[in-house]
Each structure stands twice: as structure tokens, then as C-alpha cells.
Amino acid sequence: MSTSPSSAMQSGTRTQVTIRRAAPQDAEACGRICYEAFSAISKHHNFPPDFPTVGATVGILSSVFSHPGFFCMVAEENGKLVGSNCMDERDSIFGIGPITIDPQTQNRSAGRELMRAALDRATEKNAPGVRLVQAAFHNRSLSLYAKLGFLAREPLSCMQGPPIGKIPQGYTVRPATALDLEACSVLCERVHGHRRTGQFKDAIEQATAAVAERRGRICSYASQLAFFGHAVAESNEDLQAMISAAPAFDGPGILVPTRNAGLFRWCLENGLRVVQPMTLMTIGLYNEPAGAYLPSILY
């Protein structure tokens, strides 16, 4: 995949940005850029970084650059790698991220071109909707996404804390198996109007997925209680049972819809704290959720 190069002027020097499909060997350089970009913006606003080490970001990008369900792109400026963007195509709704640009080359159009390339790809694939989650304190990304047509749908609170470890009476929480895939897909469709079967299938294979049962019936599931995981439930109580059983909240934490006052307050009362504010943004198909849920950092 490639796009026509675009040009921009910076300090009197013309720069040329080219977008191409990411290759596995790009992961190391892009992982370093990803770590430095997220660390720089978080430090500037006095928030903890999303990723603990360069190795963590290299590992994540190595995984998605080689995953057939992701469409990943890199930006080159005059032949030098300056950023990357990934789009999750495993299900009908596509999710964008992480998108990062080398802090030394910010504001020279690479980010906009990477986003345009992703949206062009979504149009080519006839995706009914595209979503992303952005750091609410990052004014530039919020402005860029709004200009590209994204709508702010949900304020989110990234929350972290010790395991709660108090599963409410009447619930059973267990690892998910392939036999749970259809029931969980139906639950997601009932709450959101679309399925996330591809994502949940991967989570089952990676042994991070879980389901909560009430009266012998699945009422909640999670691909993982983590920054990169999502959860869906019939009610707040069902989702609270799932959260209560988590041995840890990996990464920066779970993303709790702040407008869900009951769930948000329950998390605070059970020892979780707000790490940072975030925003769920969408283009295309979006239904107001008809149940409780936690988005992932993708959506």
C-alpha cells in the first residue's frame, strides 16, 4: 500500500511525506518512536506514560505489524521513518491505534497523512464505522480527529488500582472457551449493535478472556481487564462481577465510561483511582450502548 507523497514547508525546508504498508522489520524503529512520542506528551502534561519501556512498544508493534487482522502503515519523511499507524480490521467496526509521530517531526503533516490513509482504507473495505480513543489532554490529536470527521461520543476515565477480589454472590467467573464465542458475540451485538468476534477469538486463544455467569447463563464477558481489552455486560452489576474477579488491571488500567455514574462511583469506592481522562471518538455507525461496557484503547 502506498499513497502519493505530500509536501510541507518547515523552517524554509520542503519535506516530503510518503505513506506505505508497514513491514515486520519496521517494528523496532517504530516502537522507539511510539515510546518516545507517548512519553513526551504524557510528561508534558504530567501524566504517567502509557507504555513502560521501549521494549513494550516494540513488542506491541511487532505483534500487530505481523497480524493479518491489522492494517499497519508507516510514514517516511525524505526517506526516514517518522511514525506509524495501525487499524484493527478483525471485525465490522475498525479501530485505529496506536498512531505516533516522532516528537522531532511533529506538525509536519505526517500524522494527518497516516490518518487519511487509514480512513481511505476503511472506505475501500466498506467498513460501516471507524473508532479510536484519544488522550483527552492531547489538544492536537483531538483537533485533528475532529477535523477529519470524528465525533466525540464518550468521556472515559482510565482507572487503575489493586485487585478487588470480591466476586458478588450468585456469580461465577471463569476463563472463556471457544464454546462461549457465539453467546458473547450475541451479547455484544445486543449491547452495541455490532460484534467483536475476531477480537474475542484472539483473546480466547491468548488465554486472557473471561466470562461471568449468573444462573448458569453468560451475562458478561471480557477479552481482558486491561488497557487493550474490552468488556460487555447486560448490567452494571454483571460488569462489576467481572471487574471484581480480575487478578490485575494490565497496562495503565481499564477504561470506564465516566457518564456511567454508578459504575464509575463503584470503581472509586473499591480502590481504583483515575489515571487520566480519555475520549471515545467515532465515524460512521454508532449506537448508544444498551448495557454496561468497557472499551479498549482501540474502542
ABEGO torsion letter per residue (X at the ends): XBBBBBBBBBGGBBBBBBBBBBBAAAAAAAAAAAAAAAAAAAAAAGBBBABABAAAAAAAAAAAAABAABBBBBBBBGGBBAEBBBBBAABABBBBOBBBBBAAABGAGAAAAAAAAAAAAAAAAGBABBBBBBBAABAAAAAAAAAAGBBBABBBBBBBEBBAGBBBBGBBBBBBBAAAAAAAAAAAAAAAGBBAAAAAAAAAAAGABBBBBBGGBBABBBABBBAABBBBBABAAAAAAAAAABABBBEAEBBBBAABAAAAAAAAAAGBBBABBBBBBBBEBBBBBAEBBBBBAAX
